[in-house]
Amino acid sequence: MLKLLVVEDHALVREGLVRLLGQIEEDVKVFDSSDFESALAMLDNEGDFDLLLLDLALPGIDGFAGLDILRRRYPAMPVAVVSAFDDTPTITRVMNLGASGFIPKAFSGEALLAAVNEVLAGNIFRPNGQQCSRMDDATPLPPYRVNVQPEEVGLTSRQAQVLALMVRGLSNRDIAEQLDLSEGTVKIHVTAVFKALGVNSRTQALVTVARYGIDFGNVF
Protein backbone atom coordinates (compact mmCIF):
# COMPACT_ATOMS: atom_id res chain seq x y z
CA MET A 1 0.00 0.00 0.00
CA LEU A 2 1.21 3.48 -0.89
CA LYS A 3 1.34 5.80 2.15
CA LEU A 4 1.38 9.57 1.67
CA LEU A 5 1.37 12.39 4.22
CA VAL A 6 0.17 15.93 3.48
CA VAL A 7 1.32 18.71 5.85
CA GLU A 8 -0.68 21.85 5.06
CA ASP A 9 -2.32 24.33 7.43
CA HIS A 10 -4.97 25.67 5.03
CA ALA A 11 -7.95 23.34 5.45
CA LEU A 12 -9.39 23.73 1.93
CA VAL A 13 -6.01 23.17 0.28
CA ARG A 14 -5.24 20.23 2.56
CA GLU A 15 -8.58 18.54 1.88
CA GLY A 16 -8.20 19.13 -1.85
CA LEU A 17 -4.73 17.58 -1.88
CA VAL A 18 -5.93 14.57 0.09
CA ARG A 19 -8.79 13.96 -2.38
CA LEU A 20 -6.53 14.44 -5.38
CA LEU A 21 -3.79 12.16 -4.08
CA GLY A 22 -6.39 9.51 -3.34
CA GLN A 23 -6.68 9.10 -7.13
CA ILE A 24 -2.99 8.39 -7.68
CA GLU A 25 -3.50 4.62 -7.52
CA GLU A 26 -6.02 2.12 -6.22
CA ASP A 27 -4.14 1.03 -3.10
CA VAL A 28 -3.20 4.34 -1.47
CA LYS A 29 -3.75 5.81 1.99
CA VAL A 30 -3.36 9.56 2.43
CA PHE A 31 -2.76 10.99 5.90
CA ASP A 32 -2.86 14.70 6.67
CA SER A 33 -1.73 17.16 9.30
CA SER A 34 -2.22 20.90 9.75
CA ASP A 35 1.14 21.56 11.46
CA PHE A 36 4.62 20.11 11.55
CA GLU A 37 4.59 19.03 15.20
CA SER A 38 1.53 16.84 14.59
CA ALA A 39 3.16 15.47 11.45
CA LEU A 40 6.21 14.38 13.46
CA ALA A 41 3.97 12.57 15.93
CA MET A 42 2.21 10.87 13.02
CA LEU A 43 5.54 9.77 11.56
CA ASP A 44 6.55 8.30 14.91
CA ASN A 45 3.24 6.41 15.21
CA GLU A 46 2.72 5.29 11.62
CA GLY A 47 6.30 4.63 10.54
CA ASP A 48 7.87 5.71 7.29
CA PHE A 49 5.77 7.12 4.47
CA ASP A 50 6.44 6.71 0.76
CA LEU A 51 6.24 10.49 0.34
CA LEU A 52 5.58 13.54 2.46
CA LEU A 53 4.17 16.69 0.84
CA LEU A 54 5.14 19.76 2.83
CA ASP A 55 3.86 23.33 2.79
CA LEU A 56 6.34 26.09 3.67
CA ALA A 57 4.08 28.60 5.46
CA LEU A 58 3.17 26.48 8.48
CA PRO A 59 2.38 27.71 12.01
CA GLY A 60 5.04 26.98 14.62
CA ILE A 61 7.82 25.05 12.89
CA ASP A 62 7.74 26.29 9.29
CA GLY A 63 8.45 24.21 6.21
CA PHE A 64 12.11 25.22 5.92
CA ALA A 65 12.93 24.16 9.47
CA GLY A 66 10.67 21.13 9.07
CA LEU A 67 12.46 20.00 5.94
CA ASP A 68 15.81 20.20 7.70
CA ILE A 69 14.46 18.15 10.62
CA LEU A 70 13.00 15.54 8.27
CA ARG A 71 16.25 15.16 6.36
CA ARG A 72 18.08 14.52 9.63
CA ARG A 73 15.50 12.20 11.21
CA TYR A 74 14.11 10.42 8.13
CA PRO A 75 16.87 10.69 5.50
CA ALA A 76 15.45 7.93 3.29
CA MET A 77 11.92 9.37 3.06
CA PRO A 78 11.33 11.63 0.03
CA VAL A 79 9.83 15.04 0.75
CA ALA A 80 8.20 17.24 -1.88
CA VAL A 81 7.47 20.86 -1.06
CA VAL A 82 4.12 22.17 -2.32
CA SER A 83 4.08 25.96 -2.08
CA ALA A 84 2.77 29.18 -3.61
CA PHE A 85 6.22 30.74 -3.12
CA ASP A 86 7.76 29.49 -6.36
CA ASP A 87 10.51 32.05 -6.94
CA THR A 88 13.99 30.82 -7.80
CA PRO A 89 15.66 31.66 -4.43
CA THR A 90 12.95 29.74 -2.54
CA ILE A 91 13.20 26.72 -4.85
CA THR A 92 17.00 26.82 -4.58
CA ARG A 93 16.84 26.90 -0.81
CA VAL A 94 14.34 24.04 -0.67
CA MET A 95 16.39 21.83 -2.99
CA ASN A 96 19.59 22.57 -1.07
CA LEU A 97 17.85 21.50 2.12
CA GLY A 98 17.30 18.09 0.55
CA ALA A 99 13.80 18.15 -0.94
CA SER A 100 13.05 15.58 -3.63
CA GLY A 101 10.85 18.03 -5.47
CA PHE A 102 9.23 21.45 -5.55
CA ILE A 103 5.61 21.59 -6.76
CA PRO A 104 3.96 25.01 -7.20
CA LYS A 105 0.43 25.34 -5.85
CA ALA A 106 -0.48 26.98 -9.16
CA PHE A 107 -0.18 23.56 -10.85
CA SER A 108 -3.31 21.86 -12.15
CA GLY A 109 -4.39 18.62 -10.50
CA GLU A 110 -3.05 16.64 -13.45
CA ALA A 111 0.32 18.38 -13.32
CA LEU A 112 0.58 17.91 -9.56
CA LEU A 113 -0.10 14.17 -9.83
CA ALA A 114 2.51 13.89 -12.58
CA ALA A 115 5.04 15.65 -10.35
CA VAL A 116 4.21 13.39 -7.41
CA ASN A 117 4.64 10.30 -9.59
CA GLU A 118 8.01 11.64 -10.72
CA VAL A 119 9.19 11.90 -7.11
CA LEU A 120 7.73 8.50 -6.22
CA ALA A 121 9.73 7.04 -9.11
CA GLY A 122 12.89 8.22 -7.37
CA ASN A 123 13.51 11.31 -9.48
CA ILE A 124 14.00 14.96 -8.53
CA PHE A 125 11.22 17.26 -9.66
CA ARG A 126 11.36 21.02 -10.14
CA PRO A 127 9.15 23.27 -12.29
CA ASN A 128 10.13 23.69 -15.93
CA GLY A 129 12.45 26.62 -16.45
CA GLN A 130 13.55 26.77 -12.83
CA GLN A 131 17.24 26.16 -12.38
CA CYS A 132 18.53 25.73 -8.87
CA SER A 133 21.75 27.58 -8.24
CA ARG A 134 24.28 26.67 -5.60
CA MET A 135 23.43 27.79 -2.08
CA ASP A 136 26.20 30.40 -2.32
CA ASP A 137 24.36 32.01 -5.25
CA ALA A 138 20.93 32.02 -3.64
CA THR A 139 19.47 35.09 -2.01
CA PRO A 140 20.24 34.74 1.72
CA LEU A 141 17.18 34.27 3.89
CA PRO A 142 18.08 34.89 7.55
CA PRO A 143 18.01 33.78 10.31
CA TYR A 144 18.99 30.42 8.81
CA ARG A 145 22.67 29.52 8.56
CA VAL A 146 24.51 26.44 7.35
CA ASN A 147 27.23 24.20 8.79
CA VAL A 148 27.51 25.79 12.21
CA GLN A 149 29.73 23.71 14.50
CA PRO A 150 28.29 22.67 17.90
CA GLU A 151 31.01 24.51 19.82
CA GLU A 152 29.98 27.76 18.09
CA VAL A 153 26.67 27.66 19.98
CA GLY A 154 28.31 26.73 23.28
CA LEU A 155 27.93 22.95 23.26
CA THR A 156 30.51 20.56 24.67
CA SER A 157 31.36 17.42 22.69
CA ARG A 158 29.11 15.27 24.89
CA GLN A 159 26.24 17.77 24.70
CA ALA A 160 26.61 17.78 20.91
CA GLN A 161 26.29 13.98 20.89
CA VAL A 162 23.17 14.14 23.04
CA LEU A 163 21.62 16.80 20.80
CA ALA A 164 22.47 14.84 17.65
CA LEU A 165 20.62 11.81 19.03
CA MET A 166 17.70 14.02 20.12
CA VAL A 167 17.43 15.24 16.53
CA ARG A 168 17.17 11.61 15.41
CA GLY A 169 14.18 11.21 17.73
CA LEU A 170 15.79 9.10 20.47
CA SER A 171 14.37 9.24 23.99
CA ASN A 172 16.54 9.95 27.03
CA ARG A 173 16.61 6.22 27.77
CA ASP A 174 17.70 5.39 24.23
CA ILE A 175 20.37 8.10 24.32
CA ALA A 176 21.66 6.69 27.61
CA GLU A 177 22.00 3.23 26.06
CA GLN A 178 23.63 4.61 22.92
CA LEU A 179 26.23 6.64 24.84
CA ASP A 180 26.64 4.20 27.73
CA LEU A 181 25.46 6.76 30.27
CA SER A 182 22.87 6.73 33.01
CA GLU A 183 19.50 8.22 32.18
CA GLY A 184 20.04 10.78 34.95
CA THR A 185 23.28 11.93 33.35
CA VAL A 186 21.51 12.28 30.01
CA LYS A 187 18.84 14.46 31.63
CA ILE A 188 21.59 16.74 32.98
CA HIS A 189 23.10 17.02 29.48
CA VAL A 190 19.66 17.72 27.96
CA THR A 191 19.13 20.56 30.46
CA ALA A 192 22.55 21.96 29.56
CA VAL A 193 21.72 21.72 25.83
CA PHE A 194 18.47 23.62 26.35
CA LYS A 195 20.33 26.33 28.28
CA ALA A 196 23.03 26.66 25.61
CA LEU A 197 20.44 26.96 22.84
CA GLY A 198 18.12 29.23 24.84
CA VAL A 199 15.14 26.87 24.53
CA ASN A 200 12.77 25.04 26.85
CA SER A 201 11.75 21.93 24.91
CA ARG A 202 12.90 19.33 22.41
CA THR A 203 10.71 20.86 19.71
CA GLN A 204 12.32 24.27 20.20
CA ALA A 205 15.74 22.59 20.13
CA LEU A 206 14.92 20.98 16.76
CA VAL A 207 13.93 24.36 15.35
CA THR A 208 17.17 25.92 16.59
CA VAL A 209 19.22 23.12 15.04
CA ALA A 210 17.47 23.74 11.74
CA ARG A 211 17.86 27.52 11.90
CA TYR A 212 21.57 27.37 12.70
CA GLY A 213 22.24 24.40 10.44
CA ILE A 214 24.23 22.74 13.23
CA ASP A 215 26.62 20.18 11.73
CA PHE A 216 26.87 16.90 13.66
CA GLY A 217 29.19 15.25 11.15
CA ASN A 218 32.15 14.98 13.53
CA VAL A 219 30.50 14.51 16.93
CA PHE A 220 30.86 10.71 17.08
ROPALUM-801065 format. One record per residue (C-alpha): residue number from 1; x, y, z; residue in three letters. Coordinates in steps of 0.2 Angstrom, whole numbers. Layout:
N
<site><pos>NUM</pos><east>X</east><north>Y</north><up>Z</up><code>ALA</code></site>
...
% end
This chain:
220
<site><pos>1</pos><east>0</east><north>0</north><up>0</up><code>MET</code></site>
<site><pos>2</pos><east>6</east><north>17</north><up>-4</up><code>LEU</code></site>
<site><pos>3</pos><east>7</east><north>29</north><up>11</up><code>LYS</code></site>
<site><pos>4</pos><east>7</east><north>48</north><up>8</up><code>LEU</code></site>
<site><pos>5</pos><east>7</east><north>62</north><up>21</up><code>LEU</code></site>
<site><pos>6</pos><east>1</east><north>80</north><up>17</up><code>VAL</code></site>
<site><pos>7</pos><east>7</east><north>94</north><up>29</up><code>VAL</code></site>
<site><pos>8</pos><east>-3</east><north>109</north><up>25</up><code>GLU</code></site>
<site><pos>9</pos><east>-12</east><north>122</north><up>37</up><code>ASP</code></site>
<site><pos>10</pos><east>-25</east><north>128</north><up>25</up><code>HIS</code></site>
<site><pos>11</pos><east>-40</east><north>117</north><up>27</up><code>ALA</code></site>
<site><pos>12</pos><east>-47</east><north>119</north><up>10</up><code>LEU</code></site>
<site><pos>13</pos><east>-30</east><north>116</north><up>1</up><code>VAL</code></site>
<site><pos>14</pos><east>-26</east><north>101</north><up>13</up><code>ARG</code></site>
<site><pos>15</pos><east>-43</east><north>93</north><up>9</up><code>GLU</code></site>
<site><pos>16</pos><east>-41</east><north>96</north><up>-9</up><code>GLY</code></site>
<site><pos>17</pos><east>-24</east><north>88</north><up>-9</up><code>LEU</code></site>
<site><pos>18</pos><east>-30</east><north>73</north><up>0</up><code>VAL</code></site>
<site><pos>19</pos><east>-44</east><north>70</north><up>-12</up><code>ARG</code></site>
<site><pos>20</pos><east>-33</east><north>72</north><up>-27</up><code>LEU</code></site>
<site><pos>21</pos><east>-19</east><north>61</north><up>-20</up><code>LEU</code></site>
<site><pos>22</pos><east>-32</east><north>48</north><up>-17</up><code>GLY</code></site>
<site><pos>23</pos><east>-33</east><north>46</north><up>-36</up><code>GLN</code></site>
<site><pos>24</pos><east>-15</east><north>42</north><up>-38</up><code>ILE</code></site>
<site><pos>25</pos><east>-17</east><north>23</north><up>-38</up><code>GLU</code></site>
<site><pos>26</pos><east>-30</east><north>11</north><up>-31</up><code>GLU</code></site>
<site><pos>27</pos><east>-21</east><north>5</north><up>-16</up><code>ASP</code></site>
<site><pos>28</pos><east>-16</east><north>22</north><up>-7</up><code>VAL</code></site>
<site><pos>29</pos><east>-19</east><north>29</north><up>10</up><code>LYS</code></site>
<site><pos>30</pos><east>-17</east><north>48</north><up>12</up><code>VAL</code></site>
<site><pos>31</pos><east>-14</east><north>55</north><up>30</up><code>PHE</code></site>
<site><pos>32</pos><east>-14</east><north>73</north><up>33</up><code>ASP</code></site>
<site><pos>33</pos><east>-9</east><north>86</north><up>47</up><code>SER</code></site>
<site><pos>34</pos><east>-11</east><north>105</north><up>49</up><code>SER</code></site>
<site><pos>35</pos><east>6</east><north>108</north><up>57</up><code>ASP</code></site>
<site><pos>36</pos><east>23</east><north>101</north><up>58</up><code>PHE</code></site>
<site><pos>37</pos><east>23</east><north>95</north><up>76</up><code>GLU</code></site>
<site><pos>38</pos><east>8</east><north>84</north><up>73</up><code>SER</code></site>
<site><pos>39</pos><east>16</east><north>77</north><up>57</up><code>ALA</code></site>
<site><pos>40</pos><east>31</east><north>72</north><up>67</up><code>LEU</code></site>
<site><pos>41</pos><east>20</east><north>63</north><up>80</up><code>ALA</code></site>
<site><pos>42</pos><east>11</east><north>54</north><up>65</up><code>MET</code></site>
<site><pos>43</pos><east>28</east><north>49</north><up>58</up><code>LEU</code></site>
<site><pos>44</pos><east>33</east><north>41</north><up>75</up><code>ASP</code></site>
<site><pos>45</pos><east>16</east><north>32</north><up>76</up><code>ASN</code></site>
<site><pos>46</pos><east>14</east><north>26</north><up>58</up><code>GLU</code></site>
<site><pos>47</pos><east>31</east><north>23</north><up>53</up><code>GLY</code></site>
<site><pos>48</pos><east>39</east><north>29</north><up>36</up><code>ASP</code></site>
<site><pos>49</pos><east>29</east><north>36</north><up>22</up><code>PHE</code></site>
<site><pos>50</pos><east>32</east><north>34</north><up>4</up><code>ASP</code></site>
<site><pos>51</pos><east>31</east><north>52</north><up>2</up><code>LEU</code></site>
<site><pos>52</pos><east>28</east><north>68</north><up>12</up><code>LEU</code></site>
<site><pos>53</pos><east>21</east><north>83</north><up>4</up><code>LEU</code></site>
<site><pos>54</pos><east>26</east><north>99</north><up>14</up><code>LEU</code></site>
<site><pos>55</pos><east>19</east><north>117</north><up>14</up><code>ASP</code></site>
<site><pos>56</pos><east>32</east><north>130</north><up>18</up><code>LEU</code></site>
<site><pos>57</pos><east>20</east><north>143</north><up>27</up><code>ALA</code></site>
<site><pos>58</pos><east>16</east><north>132</north><up>42</up><code>LEU</code></site>
<site><pos>59</pos><east>12</east><north>139</north><up>60</up><code>PRO</code></site>
<site><pos>60</pos><east>25</east><north>135</north><up>73</up><code>GLY</code></site>
<site><pos>61</pos><east>39</east><north>125</north><up>64</up><code>ILE</code></site>
<site><pos>62</pos><east>39</east><north>131</north><up>46</up><code>ASP</code></site>
<site><pos>63</pos><east>42</east><north>121</north><up>31</up><code>GLY</code></site>
<site><pos>64</pos><east>61</east><north>126</north><up>30</up><code>PHE</code></site>
<site><pos>65</pos><east>65</east><north>121</north><up>47</up><code>ALA</code></site>
<site><pos>66</pos><east>53</east><north>106</north><up>45</up><code>GLY</code></site>
<site><pos>67</pos><east>62</east><north>100</north><up>30</up><code>LEU</code></site>
<site><pos>68</pos><east>79</east><north>101</north><up>39</up><code>ASP</code></site>
<site><pos>69</pos><east>72</east><north>91</north><up>53</up><code>ILE</code></site>
<site><pos>70</pos><east>65</east><north>78</north><up>41</up><code>LEU</code></site>
<site><pos>71</pos><east>81</east><north>76</north><up>32</up><code>ARG</code></site>
<site><pos>72</pos><east>90</east><north>73</north><up>48</up><code>ARG</code></site>
<site><pos>73</pos><east>77</east><north>61</north><up>56</up><code>ARG</code></site>
<site><pos>74</pos><east>71</east><north>52</north><up>41</up><code>TYR</code></site>
<site><pos>75</pos><east>84</east><north>53</north><up>28</up><code>PRO</code></site>
<site><pos>76</pos><east>77</east><north>40</north><up>16</up><code>ALA</code></site>
<site><pos>77</pos><east>60</east><north>47</north><up>15</up><code>MET</code></site>
<site><pos>78</pos><east>57</east><north>58</north><up>0</up><code>PRO</code></site>
<site><pos>79</pos><east>49</east><north>75</north><up>4</up><code>VAL</code></site>
<site><pos>80</pos><east>41</east><north>86</north><up>-9</up><code>ALA</code></site>
<site><pos>81</pos><east>37</east><north>104</north><up>-5</up><code>VAL</code></site>
<site><pos>82</pos><east>21</east><north>111</north><up>-12</up><code>VAL</code></site>
<site><pos>83</pos><east>20</east><north>130</north><up>-10</up><code>SER</code></site>
<site><pos>84</pos><east>14</east><north>146</north><up>-18</up><code>ALA</code></site>
<site><pos>85</pos><east>31</east><north>154</north><up>-16</up><code>PHE</code></site>
<site><pos>86</pos><east>39</east><north>147</north><up>-32</up><code>ASP</code></site>
<site><pos>87</pos><east>53</east><north>160</north><up>-35</up><code>ASP</code></site>
<site><pos>88</pos><east>70</east><north>154</north><up>-39</up><code>THR</code></site>
<site><pos>89</pos><east>78</east><north>158</north><up>-22</up><code>PRO</code></site>
<site><pos>90</pos><east>65</east><north>149</north><up>-13</up><code>THR</code></site>
<site><pos>91</pos><east>66</east><north>134</north><up>-24</up><code>ILE</code></site>
<site><pos>92</pos><east>85</east><north>134</north><up>-23</up><code>THR</code></site>
<site><pos>93</pos><east>84</east><north>135</north><up>-4</up><code>ARG</code></site>
<site><pos>94</pos><east>72</east><north>120</north><up>-3</up><code>VAL</code></site>
<site><pos>95</pos><east>82</east><north>109</north><up>-15</up><code>MET</code></site>
<site><pos>96</pos><east>98</east><north>113</north><up>-5</up><code>ASN</code></site>
<site><pos>97</pos><east>89</east><north>108</north><up>11</up><code>LEU</code></site>
<site><pos>98</pos><east>86</east><north>90</north><up>3</up><code>GLY</code></site>
<site><pos>99</pos><east>69</east><north>91</north><up>-5</up><code>ALA</code></site>
<site><pos>100</pos><east>65</east><north>78</north><up>-18</up><code>SER</code></site>
<site><pos>101</pos><east>54</east><north>90</north><up>-27</up><code>GLY</code></site>
<site><pos>102</pos><east>46</east><north>107</north><up>-28</up><code>PHE</code></site>
<site><pos>103</pos><east>28</east><north>108</north><up>-34</up><code>ILE</code></site>
<site><pos>104</pos><east>20</east><north>125</north><up>-36</up><code>PRO</code></site>
<site><pos>105</pos><east>2</east><north>127</north><up>-29</up><code>LYS</code></site>
<site><pos>106</pos><east>-2</east><north>135</north><up>-46</up><code>ALA</code></site>
<site><pos>107</pos><east>-1</east><north>118</north><up>-54</up><code>PHE</code></site>
<site><pos>108</pos><east>-17</east><north>109</north><up>-61</up><code>SER</code></site>
<site><pos>109</pos><east>-22</east><north>93</north><up>-53</up><code>GLY</code></site>
<site><pos>110</pos><east>-15</east><north>83</north><up>-67</up><code>GLU</code></site>
<site><pos>111</pos><east>2</east><north>92</north><up>-67</up><code>ALA</code></site>
<site><pos>112</pos><east>3</east><north>90</north><up>-48</up><code>LEU</code></site>
<site><pos>113</pos><east>-1</east><north>71</north><up>-49</up><code>LEU</code></site>
<site><pos>114</pos><east>13</east><north>69</north><up>-63</up><code>ALA</code></site>
<site><pos>115</pos><east>25</east><north>78</north><up>-52</up><code>ALA</code></site>
<site><pos>116</pos><east>21</east><north>67</north><up>-37</up><code>VAL</code></site>
<site><pos>117</pos><east>23</east><north>52</north><up>-48</up><code>ASN</code></site>
<site><pos>118</pos><east>40</east><north>58</north><up>-54</up><code>GLU</code></site>
<site><pos>119</pos><east>46</east><north>59</north><up>-36</up><code>VAL</code></site>
<site><pos>120</pos><east>39</east><north>42</north><up>-31</up><code>LEU</code></site>
<site><pos>121</pos><east>49</east><north>35</north><up>-46</up><code>ALA</code></site>
<site><pos>122</pos><east>64</east><north>41</north><up>-37</up><code>GLY</code></site>
<site><pos>123</pos><east>68</east><north>57</north><up>-47</up><code>ASN</code></site>
<site><pos>124</pos><east>70</east><north>75</north><up>-43</up><code>ILE</code></site>
<site><pos>125</pos><east>56</east><north>86</north><up>-48</up><code>PHE</code></site>
<site><pos>126</pos><east>57</east><north>105</north><up>-51</up><code>ARG</code></site>
<site><pos>127</pos><east>46</east><north>116</north><up>-61</up><code>PRO</code></site>
<site><pos>128</pos><east>51</east><north>118</north><up>-80</up><code>ASN</code></site>
<site><pos>129</pos><east>62</east><north>133</north><up>-82</up><code>GLY</code></site>
<site><pos>130</pos><east>68</east><north>134</north><up>-64</up><code>GLN</code></site>
<site><pos>131</pos><east>86</east><north>131</north><up>-62</up><code>GLN</code></site>
<site><pos>132</pos><east>93</east><north>129</north><up>-44</up><code>CYS</code></site>
<site><pos>133</pos><east>109</east><north>138</north><up>-41</up><code>SER</code></site>
<site><pos>134</pos><east>121</east><north>133</north><up>-28</up><code>ARG</code></site>
<site><pos>135</pos><east>117</east><north>139</north><up>-10</up><code>MET</code></site>
<site><pos>136</pos><east>131</east><north>152</north><up>-12</up><code>ASP</code></site>
<site><pos>137</pos><east>122</east><north>160</north><up>-26</up><code>ASP</code></site>
<site><pos>138</pos><east>105</east><north>160</north><up>-18</up><code>ALA</code></site>
<site><pos>139</pos><east>97</east><north>175</north><up>-10</up><code>THR</code></site>
<site><pos>140</pos><east>101</east><north>174</north><up>9</up><code>PRO</code></site>
<site><pos>141</pos><east>86</east><north>171</north><up>19</up><code>LEU</code></site>
<site><pos>142</pos><east>90</east><north>174</north><up>38</up><code>PRO</code></site>
<site><pos>143</pos><east>90</east><north>169</north><up>52</up><code>PRO</code></site>
<site><pos>144</pos><east>95</east><north>152</north><up>44</up><code>TYR</code></site>
<site><pos>145</pos><east>113</east><north>148</north><up>43</up><code>ARG</code></site>
<site><pos>146</pos><east>123</east><north>132</north><up>37</up><code>VAL</code></site>
<site><pos>147</pos><east>136</east><north>121</north><up>44</up><code>ASN</code></site>
<site><pos>148</pos><east>138</east><north>129</north><up>61</up><code>VAL</code></site>
<site><pos>149</pos><east>149</east><north>119</north><up>73</up><code>GLN</code></site>
<site><pos>150</pos><east>141</east><north>113</north><up>90</up><code>PRO</code></site>
<site><pos>151</pos><east>155</east><north>123</north><up>99</up><code>GLU</code></site>
<site><pos>152</pos><east>150</east><north>139</north><up>90</up><code>GLU</code></site>
<site><pos>153</pos><east>133</east><north>138</north><up>100</up><code>VAL</code></site>
<site><pos>154</pos><east>142</east><north>134</north><up>116</up><code>GLY</code></site>
<site><pos>155</pos><east>140</east><north>115</north><up>116</up><code>LEU</code></site>
<site><pos>156</pos><east>153</east><north>103</north><up>123</up><code>THR</code></site>
<site><pos>157</pos><east>157</east><north>87</north><up>113</up><code>SER</code></site>
<site><pos>158</pos><east>146</east><north>76</north><up>124</up><code>ARG</code></site>
<site><pos>159</pos><east>131</east><north>89</north><up>123</up><code>GLN</code></site>
<site><pos>160</pos><east>133</east><north>89</north><up>105</up><code>ALA</code></site>
<site><pos>161</pos><east>131</east><north>70</north><up>104</up><code>GLN</code></site>
<site><pos>162</pos><east>116</east><north>71</north><up>115</up><code>VAL</code></site>
<site><pos>163</pos><east>108</east><north>84</north><up>104</up><code>LEU</code></site>
<site><pos>164</pos><east>112</east><north>74</north><up>88</up><code>ALA</code></site>
<site><pos>165</pos><east>103</east><north>59</north><up>95</up><code>LEU</code></site>
<site><pos>166</pos><east>88</east><north>70</north><up>101</up><code>MET</code></site>
<site><pos>167</pos><east>87</east><north>76</north><up>83</up><code>VAL</code></site>
<site><pos>168</pos><east>86</east><north>58</north><up>77</up><code>ARG</code></site>
<site><pos>169</pos><east>71</east><north>56</north><up>89</up><code>GLY</code></site>
<site><pos>170</pos><east>79</east><north>45</north><up>102</up><code>LEU</code></site>
<site><pos>171</pos><east>72</east><north>46</north><up>120</up><code>SER</code></site>
<site><pos>172</pos><east>83</east><north>50</north><up>135</up><code>ASN</code></site>
<site><pos>173</pos><east>83</east><north>31</north><up>139</up><code>ARG</code></site>
<site><pos>174</pos><east>89</east><north>27</north><up>121</up><code>ASP</code></site>
<site><pos>175</pos><east>102</east><north>41</north><up>122</up><code>ILE</code></site>
<site><pos>176</pos><east>108</east><north>33</north><up>138</up><code>ALA</code></site>
<site><pos>177</pos><east>110</east><north>16</north><up>130</up><code>GLU</code></site>
<site><pos>178</pos><east>118</east><north>23</north><up>115</up><code>GLN</code></site>
<site><pos>179</pos><east>131</east><north>33</north><up>124</up><code>LEU</code></site>
<site><pos>180</pos><east>133</east><north>21</north><up>139</up><code>ASP</code></site>
<site><pos>181</pos><east>127</east><north>34</north><up>151</up><code>LEU</code></site>
<site><pos>182</pos><east>114</east><north>34</north><up>165</up><code>SER</code></site>
<site><pos>183</pos><east>97</east><north>41</north><up>161</up><code>GLU</code></site>
<site><pos>184</pos><east>100</east><north>54</north><up>175</up><code>GLY</code></site>
<site><pos>185</pos><east>116</east><north>60</north><up>167</up><code>THR</code></site>
<site><pos>186</pos><east>108</east><north>61</north><up>150</up><code>VAL</code></site>
<site><pos>187</pos><east>94</east><north>72</north><up>158</up><code>LYS</code></site>
<site><pos>188</pos><east>108</east><north>84</north><up>165</up><code>ILE</code></site>
<site><pos>189</pos><east>115</east><north>85</north><up>147</up><code>HIS</code></site>
<site><pos>190</pos><east>98</east><north>89</north><up>140</up><code>VAL</code></site>
<site><pos>191</pos><east>96</east><north>103</north><up>152</up><code>THR</code></site>
<site><pos>192</pos><east>113</east><north>110</north><up>148</up><code>ALA</code></site>
<site><pos>193</pos><east>109</east><north>109</north><up>129</up><code>VAL</code></site>
<site><pos>194</pos><east>92</east><north>118</north><up>132</up><code>PHE</code></site>
<site><pos>195</pos><east>102</east><north>132</north><up>141</up><code>LYS</code></site>
<site><pos>196</pos><east>115</east><north>133</north><up>128</up><code>ALA</code></site>
<site><pos>197</pos><east>102</east><north>135</north><up>114</up><code>LEU</code></site>
<site><pos>198</pos><east>91</east><north>146</north><up>124</up><code>GLY</code></site>
<site><pos>199</pos><east>76</east><north>134</north><up>123</up><code>VAL</code></site>
<site><pos>200</pos><east>64</east><north>125</north><up>134</up><code>ASN</code></site>
<site><pos>201</pos><east>59</east><north>110</north><up>125</up><code>SER</code></site>
<site><pos>202</pos><east>64</east><north>97</north><up>112</up><code>ARG</code></site>
<site><pos>203</pos><east>54</east><north>104</north><up>99</up><code>THR</code></site>
<site><pos>204</pos><east>62</east><north>121</north><up>101</up><code>GLN</code></site>
<site><pos>205</pos><east>79</east><north>113</north><up>101</up><code>ALA</code></site>
<site><pos>206</pos><east>75</east><north>105</north><up>84</up><code>LEU</code></site>
<site><pos>207</pos><east>70</east><north>122</north><up>77</up><code>VAL</code></site>
<site><pos>208</pos><east>86</east><north>130</north><up>83</up><code>THR</code></site>
<site><pos>209</pos><east>96</east><north>116</north><up>75</up><code>VAL</code></site>
<site><pos>210</pos><east>87</east><north>119</north><up>59</up><code>ALA</code></site>
<site><pos>211</pos><east>89</east><north>138</north><up>60</up><code>ARG</code></site>
<site><pos>212</pos><east>108</east><north>137</north><up>63</up><code>TYR</code></site>
<site><pos>213</pos><east>111</east><north>122</north><up>52</up><code>GLY</code></site>
<site><pos>214</pos><east>121</east><north>114</north><up>66</up><code>ILE</code></site>
<site><pos>215</pos><east>133</east><north>101</north><up>59</up><code>ASP</code></site>
<site><pos>216</pos><east>134</east><north>85</north><up>68</up><code>PHE</code></site>
<site><pos>217</pos><east>146</east><north>76</north><up>56</up><code>GLY</code></site>
<site><pos>218</pos><east>161</east><north>75</north><up>68</up><code>ASN</code></site>
<site><pos>219</pos><east>153</east><north>73</north><up>85</up><code>VAL</code></site>
<site><pos>220</pos><east>154</east><north>54</north><up>85</up><code>PHE</code></site>
% end
